[in-house]
Amino acid sequence: MFNHRRDLQFACRPDRPDLRYADRLEHVLADQYHEITVATHYLSGWTAPVPGRYRDTLVHLGVDQVAMVEMLATMIARLLEGAPAETVDRVIRANPMVAAVMGGTDLESVLVSMAGRQPEEPASAGALSNPWRQAGTTDRQNLLADFLANAHAESDHRPAIRDLRDGSDDPDIRLLLSCLLARTDEHRRECATAVAALTEEPEERVYPGKARSRDIQPKKTGAADD
């Protein structure tokens, strides 16, 4: 199994707190088809009987994406140092990773909860109560469609990361975001390679998956039909 280490690949320590930049960075972390959603999508193959090398690719990319999420969450937490309480509260409600960093807790439980996707929550739970929720994924139990969606998602959020890097004069922030851009490009290339292989192997495209709660029909009660 994977072993989570507390030390990061990058120090991720900005020169000074910056609430406005933290807010912009939060959108890269949690908006649709950004880091958290893409990581969840990759790891949707964790509990599926996906053909060997493709499952390995999905898990490899998913775990690498989680590392990117953790580094971004740490940077956001440090940019929020000294922020008003209401600003901090809004961010930690939206992002459990940032909450874990700011609370000084081990991130392992957050990472483990993500692997294999969590069941859907009732609508009353609210959209931000669990960003890792099953409803946030777009896997179709079709490897070709999944890898195509992953490649497009990586391409879609790349401009936002690039703009944030180019808009900062902080050397640590620029180094971190340059690393994320390089990883994003590599993930997109690996997805494109899988798409090319699956185009030639149609028998390996579709895999069974677990039913989602919204797809399970309730049992009928009452007298049996005659």
ZAROTOR-125160 format. One record per atom (N, C-alpha, C, O): x, y negated, z; atom name. Coordinates in steps of 0.001 Angstrom, whole numbers, m for minus. Atoms other than C-alpha are relative to their C-alpha. Layout:
! ZAROTOR-125160
         X         Y         Z   atome
         X         Y         Z      CA
...
END
This chain:
! ZAROTOR-125160
         X         Y         Z   atome
       842      1203         0       N
         0         0         0      CA
       874     m1249         0       C
      2068     m1194       293       O
      m737      1254        33       N
       994     m3614      m364      CA
       250      m511      1417       C
      m583      m349      2309       O
      m367       552     m1296       N
      2760     m5288      2531      CA
        82     m1515      m119       C
       875     m2046      m897       O
        20      1461        63       N
      1999     m8950      3123      CA
      1091      m578       879       C
      1221      m209      2046       O
     m1046       687      m751       N
      4929    m11132      4183      CA
      m447     m1427       275       C
     m1095     m2059      m559       O
       435      1333      m393       N
      4398    m14387      6020      CA
       819     m1102      m668       C
       324     m2218      m830       O
      m814      1038       620       N
      7274    m16237      4340      CA
      m376      m145     m1474       C
      m656       843     m2152       O
       381       293      1373       N
      6514    m17921      1004      CA
      1237       m77      m888       C
      2354      m262      m407       O
     m1103       111       942       N
      8634    m17964     m2124      CA
       492     m1441      m105       C
      1642     m1686      m470       O
      m360      1412        43       N
      8619    m21758     m1953      CA
      m335      m639      1347       C
     m1297      m251      2011       O
       222       657     m1290       N
      8866    m24036      1073      CA
     m1345      m719        40       C
     m1968      m806      1099       O
      1329       620        91       N
      5739    m25890      m120      CA
      m199     m1090      1050       C
     m1240     m1141      1705       O
       141      1067      m994       N
      6385    m28909      2084      CA
       113     m1352      m697       C
      1203     m1753     m1105       O
       m33      1298       685       N
      5402    m32266       566      CA
       739     m1051       820       C
       924      m893      2026       O
      m711      1080      m694       N
      7273    m35471      1411      CA
      m882      m699      1027       C
      m404     m1139      2072       O
       920       737      m873       N
      4172    m37006      3002      CA
     m1417       517      m232       C
     m1693      1059     m1302       O
      1409      m363       215       N
       440    m36273      3520      CA
      m615      m872     m1098       C
      m260     m2040     m1253       O
       654       729      1094       N
     m1747    m37288       576      CA
     m1400       584      m174       C
     m1565      1622      m816       O
      1359      m538         7       N
     m5519    m36831       966      CA
      m565        74     m1408       C
     m1231      1049     m1756       O
       549         8      1357       N
     m6377    m37778     m2608      CA
       593      1127      m838       C
      m125      1794     m1582       O
      m636     m1075       765       N
     m3851    m35365     m4092      CA
      m449      1366       514       C
      m608      2301      m271       O
       499     m1262      m560       N
     m5002    m32616     m1710      CA
     m1370       336      m571       C
     m1656      1499      m856       O
      1326      m222       560       N
     m8549    m33072     m3011      CA
        93       476     m1442       C
      m650      1372     m1843       O
      m179      m421      1392       N
     m7381    m32756     m6625      CA
       545      1421       m63       C
       139      2209      m917       O
      m583     m1335       m14       N
     m5339    m29675     m5776      CA
     m1025      1041       430       C
      m972      2192        m5       O
      1054      m925      m440       N
     m8347    m28116     m4054      CA
      m858       449     m1171       C
     m1292      1600     m1209       O
       801      m371      1167       N
    m10258    m28178     m7344      CA
       716      1057      m844       C
        73      1948     m1397       O
      m764     m1019       722       N
     m7458    m26199     m9008      CA
      m101      1342       712       C
       m79      2393        71       O
        80     m1235      m780       N
     m7749    m23656     m6198      CA
     m1363       662      m105       C
     m1444      1881      m255       O
      1319      m600      m239       N
    m11506    m23175     m5988      CA
     m1061      m261     m1054       C
     m2142       319      m957       O
      1018       224      1017       N
    m13346    m24491     m9055      CA
      m194      1243      m861       C
       588      2191      m787       O
       285     m1149       862       N
    m14877    m22114    m11596      CA
      1176       273      m932       C
      1729      m647     m1535       O
     m1087      m457       858       N
    m12238    m20116    m13497      CA
      1350      m598       381       C
      2230      m751      m466       O
     m1310       407      m472       N
     m9418    m21462    m11357      CA
       560      1118       872       C
       119      2262       767       O
      m840     m1043      m591       N
     m7054    m19618     m9038      CA
      m760      1078       773       C
      m513      2265       564       O
       708     m1001      m807       N
     m9435    m17923     m6578      CA
      m878       890      m875       C
      m870      2112      m728       O
       892      m787       856       N
    m11961    m16858     m9217      CA
       782       959      m877       C
       392      2116     m1037       O
      m810      m858       867       N
     m9268    m15508    m11531      CA
       598      1155       800       C
       637      2287       319       O
      m549     m1068      m842       N
     m7654    m13565     m8670      CA
     m1060      1048       313       C
      m793      2248       245       O
      1090      m925      m307       N
    m11009    m12047     m7706      CA
      m352       846     m1211       C
      m632      2038     m1089       O
       326      m715      1232       N
    m11670    m11105    m11304      CA
      1035      1082      m285       C
       674      2207      m628       O
     m1033     m1015       210       N
     m8329     m9334    m11661      CA
      m192      1174       948       C
      m120      2329       526       O
        76     m1060     m1000       N
     m8839     m7382     m8440      CA
     m1325       744       m20       C
     m1524      1659       779       O
      1235      m776       129       N
    m12314     m6234     m9485      CA
       300      1426      m445       C
      m515      2323      m229       O
      m391     m1346       411       N
    m10462     m3239    m10959      CA
       570       842      1116       C
       879      2016       909       O
      m599      m711     m1138       N
     m9146     m2271     m7505      CA
      m781      1258       355       C
      m186      2302       621       O
       830     m1128      m428       N
    m12074        25     m6715      CA
      m647       721     m1167       C
     m1543      1540      m961       O
       610      m623      1176       N
    m12902      1086    m10271      CA
       933      1070      m574       C
      2154       923      m525       O
      m826     m1047       611       N
    m11726      4284    m12003      CA
       498      m433     m1377       C
       156       181     m2387       O
      m524       537      1250       N
     m9898      2259    m14667      CA
      1171       858      m453       C
      1930      1336       390       O
     m1160      m755       477       N
     m7390      4085    m16907      CA
      1299      m532       595       C
      1469     m1741       754       O
     m1191       285      m785       N
     m3977      4187    m15197      CA
       748     m1277      m279       C
       817     m2147       589       O
      m879      1152       216       N
     m1780      1616    m16890      CA
      m768     m1313         3       C
      m211     m2356       347       O
       787      1229        m9       N
     m4615      m885    m17260      CA
      m369      m395      1432       C
      m380     m1577      1773       O
       275       295     m1412       N
     m5557      m585    m13588      CA
      1243      m578       660       C
      1157     m1532      1434       O
     m1249       521      m560       N
     m1907     m1102    m12676      CA
       222     m1449      m416       C
       659     m2272       389       O
      m164      1373       481       N
     m1823     m4234    m14828      CA
      m935      m945       735       C
      m525     m2030      1145       O
       968       847      m699       N
     m4995     m5618    m13223      CA
       424      m263      1443       C
       351     m1394      1922       O
      m399       160     m1401       N
     m3727     m4986     m9688      CA
      1266      m847        97       C
      1381     m1701       976       O
     m1237       798         0       N
      m280     m6393    m10492      CA
      m306     m1483      m191       C
       204     m2329       544       O
       341      1399       259       N
     m1763     m9584    m11933      CA
      m821      m585      1148       C
      m643     m1746      1517       O
       830       484     m1098       N
     m4317     m9841     m9122      CA
       817      m346      1233       C
       596     m1384      1857       O
      m842       250     m1173       N
     m1708     m9566     m6363      CA
       889     m1218      m239       C
      1099     m2023       668       O
      m808      1177       321       N
       511    m12095     m8142      CA
      m841     m1270        88       C
      m367     m2315       535       O
       899      1153       m75       N
     m2484    m14411     m8413      CA
      m296      m364      1462       C
      m417     m1543      1793       O
       222       263     m1423       N
     m3118    m14037     m4661      CA
      1179      m771       589       C
       989     m1662      1416       O
     m1173       741      m470       N
       447    m15207     m4026      CA
       m87     m1466      m410       C
       284     m2354       358       O
       179      1377       459       N
      m309    m18299     m6108      CA
     m1054      m718       840       C
      m886     m1886      1191       O
      1053       578      m841       N
     m3501    m18892     m4107      CA
       561      m359      1374       C
       274     m1431      1907       O
      m546       237     m1338       N
     m1596    m18589      m827      CA
       930     m1213        13       C
       895     m2010       951       O
      m907      1148        54       N
      1069    m21095     m1902      CA
      m767     m1303      m190       C
      m428     m2321       413       O
       825      1198       181       N
     m1562    m23564     m3114      CA
      m718      m369      1294       C
      m774     m1540      1669       O
       719       260     m1251       N
     m3551    m23182       114      CA
       925      m616      1046       C
       524     m1508      1793       O
      m964       550      m953       N
      m420    m23864      2159      CA
       330     m1448      m328       C
       415     m2292       564       O
      m290      1377       403       N
       386    m26972       138      CA
     m1165      m926       333       C
      m953     m2037       820       O
      1178       822      m306       N
     m3189    m28274       520      CA
       m74      m278      1497       C
      m335     m1409      1908       O
        51       180     m1455       N
     m3081    m27695      4295      CA
      1014     m1039       459       C
       715     m1849      1337       O
     m1034       951      m414       N
       152    m29672      4590      CA
      m274     m1407      m533       C
       102     m2394       100       O
       388      1316       513       N
     m1155    m32490      2400      CA
     m1114      m619       836       C
     m1299     m1836       824       O
      1121       477      m811       N
     m4140    m32745      4779      CA
       402      m368      1426       C
      m457      m759      2217       O
      m430       327     m1361       N
     m2052    m33327      7907      CA
      m345     m1451       325       C
        34     m2371      m400       O
       415      1340      m399       N
     m3538    m36305      9731      CA
     m1256      m496      m681       C
     m1617     m1663      m532       O
      1217       408       706       N
     m6697    m36332      7587      CA
     m1166      m130       972       C
     m1133       470      2046       O
      1197        86      m844       N
    m10107    m37331      9047      CA
      m636      1371       185       C
      m545      2229      m693       O
       572     m1306      m340       N
    m11958    m34453     10715      CA
     m1016       468     m1026       C
     m1059      1655     m1351       O
      1026      m422       957       N
    m14835    m34486      8206      CA
       615       492     m1312       C
        70      1390     m1954       O
      m680      m453      1215       N
    m12409    m34125      5280      CA
       559      1400       192       C
       394      2265      m669       O
      m563     m1316      m293       N
    m10631    m31189      6889      CA
     m1104      1043        92       C
      m944      2154      m412       O
      1108      m934      m160       N
    m13960    m29552      7776      CA
      m559       424     m1350       C
      m864      1598     m1558       O
       528      m327      1333       N
    m15181    m29752      4178      CA
       923       970      m728       C
       455      1912     m1367       O
      m958      m840       714       N
    m12008    m28165      2828      CA
        37      1411       574       C
        37      2383      m181       O
      m117     m1338      m580       N
    m11822    m25291      5308      CA
     m1285       807      m161       C
     m1244      2037      m187       O
      1245      m721       269       N
    m15495    m24446      4770      CA
         2       572     m1411       C
      m565      1637     m1654       O
       m22      m436      1394       N
    m14843    m24135      1048      CA
      1073      1047      m265       C
       923      1868     m1169       O
     m1137      m858       307       N
    m11539    m22247      1262      CA
       516       711      1245       C
      1185        87      2070       O
      m465      m738     m1174       N
    m10849    m19511      3839      CA
      1519        85        90       C
      2070       183      1186       O
     m1459       m38       m34       N
     m7189    m19424      2819      CA
       563     m1253       656       C
      1467     m1169      1487       O
      m447      1252      m606       N
     m6711    m23094      3709      CA
      m327         0      1491       C
       475      m448      2310       O
       399       m69     m1411       N
     m8623    m22519      6957      CA
       977       859       797       C
      1342       509      1919       O
      m935      m884      m696       N
     m6288    m19649      7870      CA
      1346      m679       207       C
      1954      m552      1270       O
     m1281       705      m126       N
     m3193    m21759      7178      CA
       m85     m1066      1081       C
       801     m1164      1929       O
       131      1097      m955       N
     m4473    m24724      9188      CA
      m233       507      1414       C
       133      m156      2385       O
       241      m567     m1322       N
     m5561    m22463     12042      CA
      1183       755       559       C
      1160      1186      1712       O
     m1191      m703      m456       N
     m2142    m20840     12243      CA
      m194      1495       133       C
       533      2146       883       O
       266     m1433       m95       N
     m3584    m17344     11748      CA
       673       746     m1139       C
      1105       150     m2126       O
      m579      m845      1032       N
     m2249    m14426      9735      CA
      m965        64     m1177       C
     m2169       237      m988       O
       857        m5      1185       N
     m3547    m14496      6164      CA
      m357      1409      m457       C
     m1113      1571     m1415       O
       189     m1363       489       N
     m3560    m10697      5889      CA
     m1468       383       m83       C
     m1882      1020     m1052       O
      1412      m389         9       N
     m7243    m10301      6801      CA
      m739      m637     m1162       C
     m1640       m26     m1735       O
       638       657      1140       N
     m8244    m12829      4144      CA
       368       716     m1285       C
      m483       909     m2154       O
      m444      m682      1207       N
     m6168    m11034      1522      CA
      m663      1366      m129       C
     m1091      1750     m1218       O
       609     m1331        34       N
     m7527     m7600      2471      CA
     m1475       m93      m354       C
     m1984       742     m1102       O
      1419       159       298       N
    m11119     m8859      2345      CA
      m232      m233     m1477       C
     m1297        92     m2003       O
       165       304      1409       N
    m10522     m9958     m1213      CA
       110      1245      m862       C
      m602      1358     m1859       O
      m247     m1155       837       N
     m9294     m6620     m2559      CA
     m1247       866      m116       C
     m1795      1308       894       O
      1168      m819       221       N
    m12148     m4698     m4099      CA
     m1303      m750        37       C
     m2357      m139      m138       O
      1173       872       m16       N
    m14600     m7621     m3825      CA
      m970       358      1115       C
     m1206      1531      1403       O
       972      m186     m1063       N
    m17083     m8083     m1044      CA
     m1413        18      m576       C
     m1644      m569     m1634       O
      1379       m26       497       N
    m20835     m7377     m1445      CA
      m578     m1398       m85       C
      m116     m2324       583       O
       658      1293       135       N
    m23083    m10203     m2492      CA
      m692      m383      1295       C
     m1148       469      2057       O
       693       517     m1167       N
    m24533    m12398       197      CA
     m1375      m496      m410       C
     m1579      m839     m1575       O
      1299       567       334       N
    m28159    m13509       381      CA
       126     m1458      m392       C
      1062     m2143        21       O
       m48      1375       486       N
    m28933    m16818     m1296      CA
        49     m1001      1141       C
       630     m2077      1001       O
        49       922     m1130       N
    m29541    m18392      2107      CA
      1370      m239       619       C
      1550     m1181      1390       O
     m1325       135      m601       N
    m25864    m17902      2986      CA
       736     m1222      m515       C
      1654     m1713       143       O
      m653      1197       521       N
    m24860    m20818       788      CA
      1122       345      m957       C
      1763      1388      m831       O
      m959      m273      1062       N
    m22548    m21087     m2191      CA
      1437        23       490       C
      2276       706       m97       O
     m1379       118      m432       N
    m19428    m21923      m195      CA
       355       930      1146       C
      1488       910      1626       O
      m256      m801     m1194       N
    m19767    m19373      2597      CA
      1027      1093      m238       C
      1687      1522       708       O
      m974     m1044       297       N
    m17612    m16774       838      CA
       458      m116     m1451       C
      m167       471     m2334       O
      m458       165      1375       N
    m15618    m17799     m2255      CA
       457      1290      m657       C
       613      1337     m1877       O
      m445     m1264       583       N
    m14495    m14178     m2696      CA
     m1190       881      m389       C
      m993      2023      m804       O
      1187      m845       126       N
    m18087    m12951     m3085      CA
       m85       641     m1385       C
       474       139     m2360       O
       129      m785      1215       N
    m19011    m10411     m5739      CA
      m671      m789     m1116       C
      m335      m606     m2286       O
       715       760      1015       N
    m21344    m12837     m7526      CA
       914      m955      m744       C
       563     m1430     m1824       O
      m918       922       647       N
    m18334    m15005     m8353      CA
       836       633     m1092       C
      1616       m64     m1740       O
      m797      m665      1013       N
    m16837    m12406    m10686      CA
      m806       172     m1274       C
     m2034        92     m1273       O
       669      m140      1293       N
    m17578    m11852    m14355      CA
       386      1296      m691       C
       276      1396     m1913       O
      m416     m1241       640       N
    m16320     m8311    m14925      CA
     m1198       723      m597       C
     m2280       752        m9       O
      1082      m642       748       N
    m18394     m6369    m17434      CA
       167      1515       m59       C
      m575      2187      m776       O
      m327     m1422        59       N
    m16941     m2886    m16814      CA
       378       391     m1422       C
       138      1514     m1866       O
      m530      m203      1341       N
    m15438     m3244    m20274      CA
      1381      m646       m11       C
      1502     m1868        63       O
     m1360       513      m148       N
    m11661     m3579    m20228      CA
       356     m1042     m1044       C
      1014     m2035      m734       O
      m323       964      1053       N
    m11416     m5364    m23566      CA
      m623     m1356       307       C
        36     m2390       199       O
       673      1259      m343       N
    m14003     m7969    m22527      CA
       629      m640      1232       C
       775     m1860      1297       O
      m611       530     m1223       N
    m12388     m8307    m19085      CA
      1328      m694      m288       C
      1567     m1809       176       O
     m1308       591       284       N
     m8893     m8928    m20422      CA
      m123     m1246      m873       C
       649     m2192      m720       O
       239      1208       796       N
    m10228    m11383    m23011      CA
      m439     m1151       902       C
        42     m2276       764       O
       470      1034      m927       N
    m12065    m13275    m20245      CA
      1145      m504       875       C
      1250     m1701      1142       O
     m1141       397      m824       N
     m8916    m13247    m18097      CA
       946      m918      m767       C
      1413     m1926      m237       O
      m909       816       810       N
     m6783    m14621    m20932      CA
      m559     m1400      m208       C
       172     m2388      m133       O
       627      1315       196       N
     m9283    m17415    m21602      CA
        16      m804      1300       C
       259     m2010      1282       O
         1       704     m1286       N
     m9527    m18254    m17886      CA
      1383      m565       318       C
      1505     m1690       803       O
     m1363       487      m234       N
     m5739    m18517    m17610      CA
       286     m1229      m866       C
       897     m2194      m407       O
      m225      1142       895       N
     m5680    m20840    m20631      CA
      m801     m1218       437       C
      m331     m2351       322       O
       887      1111      m352       N
     m8590    m22933    m19334      CA
       528      m819      1169       C
       425     m2046      1158       O
      m416       771     m1168       N
     m7078    m23860    m15981      CA
      1446      m479       m74       C
      1908     m1192       817       O
     m1386       451       152       N
     m3525    m24403    m17263      CA
       125     m1522      m129       C
       991     m2108       520       O
      m138      1466       127       N
     m4099    m28057    m18337      CA
      m157      m739      1327       C
       520     m1740      1561       O
       202       671     m1287       N
     m5351    m28979    m14847      CA
      1264        78       856       C
      1638      m901      1502       O
     m1234      m144      m773       N
     m2192    m27588    m13212      CA
      1096      m884      m583       C
      1839     m1533       153       O
     m1029       824       651       N
        27    m29315    m15777      CA
      m196     m1481       310       C
       765     m2194       599       O
       278      1413      m274       N
     m1707    m32669    m15254      CA
       341      m363      1444       C
       862     m1446      1711       O
      m335       260     m1399       N
     m1328    m32376    m11478      CA
      1514       m65       209       C
      2011      m909       955       O
     m1466        35      m122       N
      2369    m31584    m11807      CA
       567     m1302      m564       C
      1406     m1948        65       O
      m530      1202       644       N
      3002    m34463    m14201      CA
      m402     m1273       739       C
       244     m2310       591       O
       461      1182      m720       N
      1061    m36837    m11940      CA
       608      m164      1379       C
       231     m1073      2118       O
      m629        77     m1327       N
      3237    m36206     m8877      CA
      1491      m301      m138       C
      2147       159     m1073       O
     m1443       253       m39       N
      6692    m37542     m8029      CA
       667       738      1160       C
      1845       523      1445       O
      m533      m788     m1108       N
      7123    m35136     m5090      CA
       738      1216      m568       C
       122      2013     m1276       O
      m757     m1104       612       N
      9914    m32645     m5987      CA
      m512      1388       378       C
      m510      2288      m461       O
       504     m1316      m400       N
      8459    m29749     m3961      CA
     m1308       331      m706       C
     m1515      1466     m1135       O
      1266      m224       698       N
      5007    m30177     m5486      CA
       260       324     m1466       C
      m347      1243     m2016       O
      m305      m235      1413       N
      6463    m30362     m8995      CA
       622      1385      m199       C
       318      2063     m1180       O
      m608     m1323        97       N
      8560    m27230     m8367      CA
     m1050      1088       150       C
     m1063      2049      m620       O
      1046      m993      m222       N
      5585    m25288     m7015      CA
      m916       115     m1209       C
     m1199      1223     m1664       O
       926       m33      1125       N
      3276    m26264     m9874      CA
       683       457     m1287       C
        33      1050     m2148       O
      m737      m532      1155       N
      5983    m25538    m12462      CA
        61      1520        67       C
       m68      2202      m950       O
        23     m1454      m195       N
      6219    m22037    m10988      CA
     m1364       567      m355       C
     m1453      1593     m1029       O
      1349      m470       297       N
      2444    m21658    m11191      CA
      m286       m23     m1498       C
      m949       875     m2018       O
       178        64      1453       N
      2475    m22766    m14834      CA
       715      1160      m689       C
       166      1773     m1604       O
      m748     m1106       601       N
      5157    m20199    m15688      CA
      m712      1328       238       C
      m789      2164      m662       O
       732     m1237      m302       N
      3194    m17441    m13936      CA
     m1292        77      m803       C
     m1663      1151     m1276       O
      1229        21       790       N
        m7    m18500    m15685      CA
       278       420     m1436       C
      m482      1198     m2014       O
      m363      m377      1370       N
      1714    m18209    m19070      CA
       309      1489       m94       C
       m88      2149     m1054       O
      m328     m1421        12       N
      3058    m14769    m18182      CA
     m1253       852       157       C
     m1379      1878      m511       O
      1262      m735      m151       N
      m381    m13577    m17012      CA
      m777        15     m1308       C
     m1336      1041     m1696       O
       731        87      1271       N
     m1921    m14788    m20266      CA
       635       919     m1043       C
       m77      1557     m1819       O
      m676      m886       957       N
       712    m12910    m22291      CA
      m297      1463       307       C
      m512      2254      m611       O
       298     m1388      m358       N
       102     m9689    m20344      CA
     m1432       365      m362       C
     m1694      1483      m806       O
      1390      m249       396       N
     m3647    m10008    m20917      CA
      m105       166     m1510       C
      m827      1039     m1992       O
        29       m92      1461       N
     m3065    m10584    m24634      CA
       575      1336      m471       C
        81      1920     m1435       O
      m574     m1303       339       N
      m876     m7462    m24765      CA
     m1009      1117       246       C
     m1134      2033      m567       O
      1025     m1004      m304       N
     m3631     m5415    m23092      CA
     m1134       m51     m1014       C
     m1651       992     m1415       O
      1057       143      1010       N
     m6216     m6805    m25535      CA
       424       667     m1301       C
      m367      1379     m1920       O
      m494      m602      1238       N
     m4054     m5761    m28494      CA
         0      1523        91       C
      m357      2201      m872       O
       m24     m1453      m172       N
     m3627     m2239    m27067      CA
     m1406       584        15       C
     m1651      1629      m588       O
      1371      m513      m101       N
     m7334     m1815    m26263      CA
      m737       m99     m1327       C
     m1675       662     m1566       O
       598        87      1330       N
     m8271     m2907    m29774      CA
       259      1281      m783       C
      m547      1688     m1619       O
      m359     m1249       677       N
     m6509       255    m30947      CA
      m476      1229       762       C
      m370      2342       247       O
       420     m1131      m832       N
     m7931      2447    m28132      CA
     m1423      m215       500       C
     m1619      m419      1698       O
      1377       287      m424       N
    m11731      1984    m28087      CA
      m530       961      1049       C
     m1436       608      1804       O
       510      m979      m969       N
    m12222      5141    m26006      CA
       351      m378      1435       C
      m233       177      2365       O
      m410       368     m1352       N
    m10529      3469    m23009      CA
      m568     m1340       444       C
      m172     m1866      1484       O
       472      1352      m307       N
    m12485       223    m23031      CA
     m1002       m44      1147       C
      m962      m972      1955       O
      1121        75      m934       N
    m15503      1082    m20858      CA
       278       884      1208       C
       784      1997      1070       O
      m158      m781     m1227       N
    m15398      2250    m17250      CA
     m1229      m200       874       C
     m1842     m1266       835       O
      1152       151      m892       N
    m18155      2916    m14685      CA
       344      m891      1172       C
      1509     m1016      1550       O
      m209       860     m1161       N
    m18609       552    m11785      CA
     m1086       214      1022       C
     m2094       865       745       O
      1001       m96     m1053       N
    m20493       311     m8519      CA
     m1118      m996      m252       C
      m878     m2115      m703       O
      1136       897       199       N
    m23969     m1167     m8674      CA
        59     m1167       964       C
       421     m1008      2130       O
        78      1166      m865       N
    m24347     m4677     m7341      CA
     m1347       m13       704       C
     m2309       599       240       O
      1220       m22      m812       N
    m26974     m5357     m4723      CA
     m1205      m497      m778       C
     m2319       m16      m571       O
      1139       518       742       N
    m29104     m7349     m7153      CA
      m506       977     m1056       C
     m1617       829     m1564       O
       395      m970      1006       N
    m29158     m4369     m9556      CA
      m678      1229       600       C
     m1219      2059      m130       O
       588     m1164      m655       N
    m30396     m1859     m6972      CA
     m1487      m234       218       C
     m1876     m1197       879       O
      1439       147      m122       N
    m34151     m1368     m7184      CA
      m462       469      1379       C
       m25      1525      1838       O
       496      m431     m1316       N
    m35975     m1219     m3821      CA
      m859      1250      m122       C
     m1563      1447     m1113       O
       797     m1213         2       N
    m37560      2081     m2922      CA
     m1469      m329       221       C
     m1813     m1197      1023       O
      1438       212      m149       N
    m41324      2247     m3278      CA
      m495       722      1243       C
       m43      1823      1556       O
       583      m606     m1193       N
    m43323      2954      m148      CA
     m1464       295      m265       C
     m2061      m231     m1204       O
      1409      m318       163       N
    m46762      4414       265      CA
      m190      1420      m478       C
       752      2212      m515       O
       329     m1356       417       N
    m48517      7505      m997      CA
       672       332     m1316       C
       848      m531     m2176       O
      m631      m448      1234       N
    m46843      9542     m3693      CA
     m1027        51     m1112       C
     m2220       222      m864       O
       892       m56      1158       N
    m48288      9499     m7198      CA
      m522      1413      m168       C
       164      2391       127       O
       589     m1317       234       N
    m50625     12311     m8079      CA
       634       644     m1235       C
       273      1762     m1603       O
END
